[in-house]
Amino acid sequence: MRFRNPVLTASGTFGYGLEFADLVPLNELGGIIVKGTTLHPREGNDYPRMVETAQGMLNCVGLQNKGVDYFCQHIYPQVKDIDTHIIVNVSGSSPDDYAECAARIDTLEKIPAIELNISCPNVKQGGMAFGVTPDGAASVVKAVRQRYHKTLIVKLSPNVTNIADIARAVEAEGADSVSLINTLMGMAIDIERRQPILSIATGGLSGPAIKPVALRMVWQVAKAVKVPVIGLGGISCAEDAIAFFMAGATAIEIGTANFVDPTVSVKVAHGINQWLDNHGCKSINEIIGAIAQ
């Protein structure tokens, strides 16, 4: 795939793009990754399911969505003519769920790619996320690759011992790209009530606090695989994005920062161009992987 620019919006932080149309010129984005979509509708977790933290936030929204058929019938007609790449984030509870959801999106002409969220719990293995073992990650990608024929991006979990092993496993099963990182597991406690703040106790930590971890993992994965790497985790300005390119990413996603400034993605895209001009670079390719050795 070719993108207008290397700035995408991360799933779950930009809705379907439609919600931001009055605030952001959507055609100035490289792409929009819409919120997580599952085979069947999901209500998500009970409230409270978001809490602000120092330099970030925790969430346990739980993939609330109306299911892939609703997306195909009601959302797709509204987003298909947005002048940028629309990418669907796909989640599931079994390889077959992932594959069936992906197959239905495969029929949508103007959706050129999906992003697989392999941080979901494997219900057949006691809730352990698919993405925490090479075999689990590979099983999802293999099932989806058999039924999905367009660009396949796999979103990697950071809650692992060796993320490069996971990246190599999904590459071997046909991933066209990997994106990383998803959220880090965290917790917040109300010390007056003496109980967790989030309804299910733990949630995913995102925001500037996780950027150093994300940078390190992008650097490791970029050296381990041959497919393009999309970097995300705490990016809130052009300088953050530049660091991810130097670590080996060929594109980036902006997530939590959208909640602080809905226009941040376009500002970052413009800021990248300005940085390149200021440093005499004709293309982003001149700095990708600059410190990858």
C-alpha positions in Angstrom: 0.0 0.0 0.0 1.0 3.6 -0.6 -0.1 6.4 1.7 -0.5 10.1 1.2 1.7 10.5 4.3 2.9 8.2 7.1 0.4 9.5 9.8 -2.5 7.2 10.7 -5.0 7.4 13.5 -5.1 4.4 15.9 -8.1 2.2 16.4 -10.5 3.1 19.2 -9.3 6.7 19.4 -10.8 8.2 16.3 -14.1 6.5 16.0 -15.0 5.8 12.4 -13.4 9.1 11.3 -16.9 10.6 10.8 -16.9 12.0 14.4 -13.8 14.1 13.6 -15.0 15.4 10.1 -15.9 18.8 11.4 -12.6 19.2 13.3 -10.0 17.7 11.0 -9.5 17.7 7.2 -9.6 13.9 6.9 -8.1 13.9 3.5 -4.8 15.2 5.0 -4.4 12.0 7.0 -2.5 9.0 5.6 -5.2 6.7 6.9 -7.9 6.1 9.5 -7.9 2.8 11.5 -11.5 2.5 12.7 -12.5 1.1 16.1 -12.2 -2.6 16.8 -14.8 -4.7 15.0 -15.9 -8.2 15.9 -17.9 -10.9 14.2 -20.8 -10.4 16.7 -22.0 -7.3 18.6 -20.3 -6.6 21.9 -21.5 -4.5 24.8 -18.1 -4.0 26.2 -17.2 -3.9 29.9 -19.2 -2.2 32.7 -18.4 1.3 33.7 -16.1 2.8 34.9 -13.8 1.7 32.0 -11.5 4.7 31.5 -9.3 6.5 34.0 -6.7 9.2 33.5 -3.2 8.5 34.8 0.1 10.5 34.9 1.2 10.9 31.3 -1.5 8.6 30.0 -4.8 6.8 30.5 -6.1 3.3 31.3 -9.0 1.8 29.5 -11.0 -1.5 29.6 -13.7 -0.5 27.1 -13.8 -4.1 26.0 -14.3 -3.8 22.2 -17.8 -2.3 22.3 -19.2 -2.4 18.8 -22.2 -3.5 16.8 -20.5 -6.2 14.9 -19.1 -6.6 11.4 -22.5 -6.9 9.6 -23.6 -3.6 11.1 -20.3 -2.1 9.9 -20.8 -3.4 6.4 -24.4 -2.3 6.1 -24.4 1.1 8.0 -20.9 2.4 8.5 -19.2 1.4 5.3 -21.5 3.4 3.1 -20.7 6.5 5.1 -16.9 6.1 5.1 -16.1 4.5 1.7 -15.8 7.9 0.0 -13.5 9.6 2.5 -10.4 10.6 0.6 -7.9 8.5 2.6 -7.3 4.9 3.4 -9.9 3.4 5.7 -8.6 0.4 7.6 -10.6 -1.8 9.9 -9.3 -3.2 13.2 -10.5 -6.8 13.6 -10.8 -8.6 16.9 -12.1 -12.0 17.9 -12.2 -14.8 20.5 -11.0 -17.7 18.2 -9.1 -18.0 14.9 -12.4 -18.8 13.1 -14.0 -15.7 14.5 -11.2 -13.5 13.2 -11.2 -15.3 9.8 -15.0 -14.9 9.3 -15.0 -11.3 10.3 -12.0 -10.6 8.0 -13.7 -12.4 5.1 -16.8 -10.2 5.3 -14.6 -7.1 5.3 -12.7 -8.6 2.3 -15.8 -8.0 0.2 -15.8 -4.2 0.8 -14.1 -2.7 -2.3 -12.9 0.5 -0.6 -11.4 -1.1 2.5 -7.8 -1.9 1.4 -6.5 -3.4 4.6 -7.3 -4.7 8.0 -5.4 -4.5 11.3 -5.6 -7.7 13.4 -5.8 -7.1 17.2 -4.2 -10.2 18.5 -4.2 -8.9 22.1 -7.7 -10.4 22.5 -8.3 -13.3 25.0 -8.3 -16.8 23.6 -11.5 -18.2 25.1 -10.4 -21.8 24.5 -7.2 -21.3 26.5 -8.5 -19.7 29.7 -8.4 -16.1 28.4 -4.7 -15.9 27.6 -4.2 -13.4 24.7 -3.4 -14.8 21.3 -0.6 -12.4 20.9 1.5 -13.4 23.9 2.9 -16.6 22.3 4.3 -17.1 18.7 2.0 -20.1 18.2 -1.1 -18.3 19.3 -0.3 -15.3 17.1 0.5 -17.5 14.2 -2.7 -19.4 14.5 -4.8 -16.3 14.1 -2.8 -14.9 11.1 -2.8 -18.3 9.4 -6.6 -18.6 9.7 -7.2 -15.0 8.5 -4.7 -15.2 5.6 -6.6 -18.1 4.1 -9.8 -16.0 3.8 -8.5 -12.4 3.5 -6.8 -11.3 0.3 -5.8 -7.7 0.8 -3.2 -6.0 3.0 -3.0 -7.6 6.4 -1.5 -5.6 9.3 -1.0 -7.4 12.6 -1.0 -5.3 15.8 1.4 -6.7 18.4 1.0 -6.9 22.1 3.8 -5.5 24.3 2.9 -7.8 27.2 5.3 -10.5 26.0 8.8 -11.8 26.8 10.2 -11.3 23.3 8.2 -9.3 20.8 10.6 -10.0 18.0 9.7 -13.7 18.2 6.0 -12.8 17.8 6.7 -10.5 14.9 8.7 -13.3 13.1 5.8 -15.8 13.7 3.2 -13.6 12.1 5.4 -12.6 9.2 6.0 -16.3 8.5 2.2 -16.8 8.2 1.7 -14.0 5.7 1.4 -10.7 7.6 2.1 -7.8 5.2 3.0 -5.5 8.0 3.1 -5.3 11.8 2.0 -2.4 14.0 3.1 -2.0 17.6 2.6 -1.5 20.4 -0.8 -2.1 21.7 -1.5 -1.0 25.3 0.5 -2.2 28.3 -1.5 -3.8 31.1 -1.9 -1.5 34.1 -4.1 -0.8 37.1 -5.4 2.1 39.2 -6.7 1.9 42.8 -9.1 4.1 44.7 -7.3 4.1 48.1 -10.4 5.6 49.9 -12.7 2.9 48.6 -9.9 0.3 48.7 -10.8 -1.2 45.4 -9.7 -0.9 41.7 -11.1 2.1 39.8 -11.7 0.1 36.6 -14.7 -2.3 36.6 -12.6 -5.3 35.7 -9.6 -4.1 37.8 -7.0 -3.9 35.0 -6.8 -2.1 31.7 -4.6 -1.0 28.9 -2.2 1.8 29.6 -1.6 4.2 26.7 -0.2 7.7 26.2 3.2 9.4 26.5 4.2 7.2 29.5 4.6 4.2 27.2 6.6 5.8 24.4 10.1 4.6 25.6 8.8 1.0 25.7 7.2 1.4 22.3 10.3 2.9 20.7 12.5 0.0 22.1 10.1 -2.6 20.7 9.7 -1.0 17.3 13.5 -0.9 17.1 13.8 -4.6 18.0 11.0 -5.6 15.5 12.3 -3.5 12.6 15.6 -5.4 12.8 13.8 -8.8 13.1 11.4 -8.7 10.1 11.4 -7.7 6.5 7.8 -6.4 6.4 7.0 -2.8 7.1 6.6 -1.7 10.7 4.0 0.8 11.9 5.0 2.4 15.2 2.6 3.7 17.9 2.6 4.3 21.6 2.6 7.8 23.1 3.1 9.8 19.9 1.9 13.4 20.4 4.1 15.6 18.2 6.2 15.5 15.1 9.4 15.0 17.1 7.9 11.8 18.6 7.0 10.5 15.1 10.5 11.3 13.8 12.0 9.1 16.7 9.8 6.2 15.6 11.0 6.5 12.0 14.6 6.5 13.1 13.9 3.4 15.1 12.7 1.7 11.9 9.0 2.5 11.5 7.8 3.3 8.0 4.5 4.8 9.3 3.0 5.8 12.7 -0.3 5.8 14.4 -1.6 8.5 16.8 -4.0 7.3 19.6 -4.4 8.8 23.0 -3.3 12.2 21.9 -6.5 12.5 19.8 -8.4 12.8 23.1 -6.2 15.8 24.1 -6.2 17.6 20.7 -8.5 16.3 18.0 -6.4 18.0 15.3 -3.1 16.5 16.5 -2.7 14.0 13.6 -2.8 16.7 10.9 -0.4 18.9 13.0 2.0 16.0 13.2 1.8 15.3 9.5 2.6 19.0 8.8 5.3 19.0 11.5 7.1 16.0 9.9 7.3 17.8 6.6 8.7 20.9 8.3 11.3 18.8 10.2 12.4 17.2 6.9 12.7 20.6 5.2 14.7 22.0 8.1 17.1 19.1 8.0 17.6 19.0 4.2 15.7 15.7 3.7 13.8 15.1 0.5 11.9 12.1 1.8 11.0 10.3 5.0 12.9 7.4 3.6 16.2 9.2 4.3 15.7 8.8 8.1 13.8 5.4 8.4 15.9 3.1 10.4 18.7 5.6 10.9 19.6 4.1 14.3 18.4 0.5 13.5 21.9 -1.0 13.5 
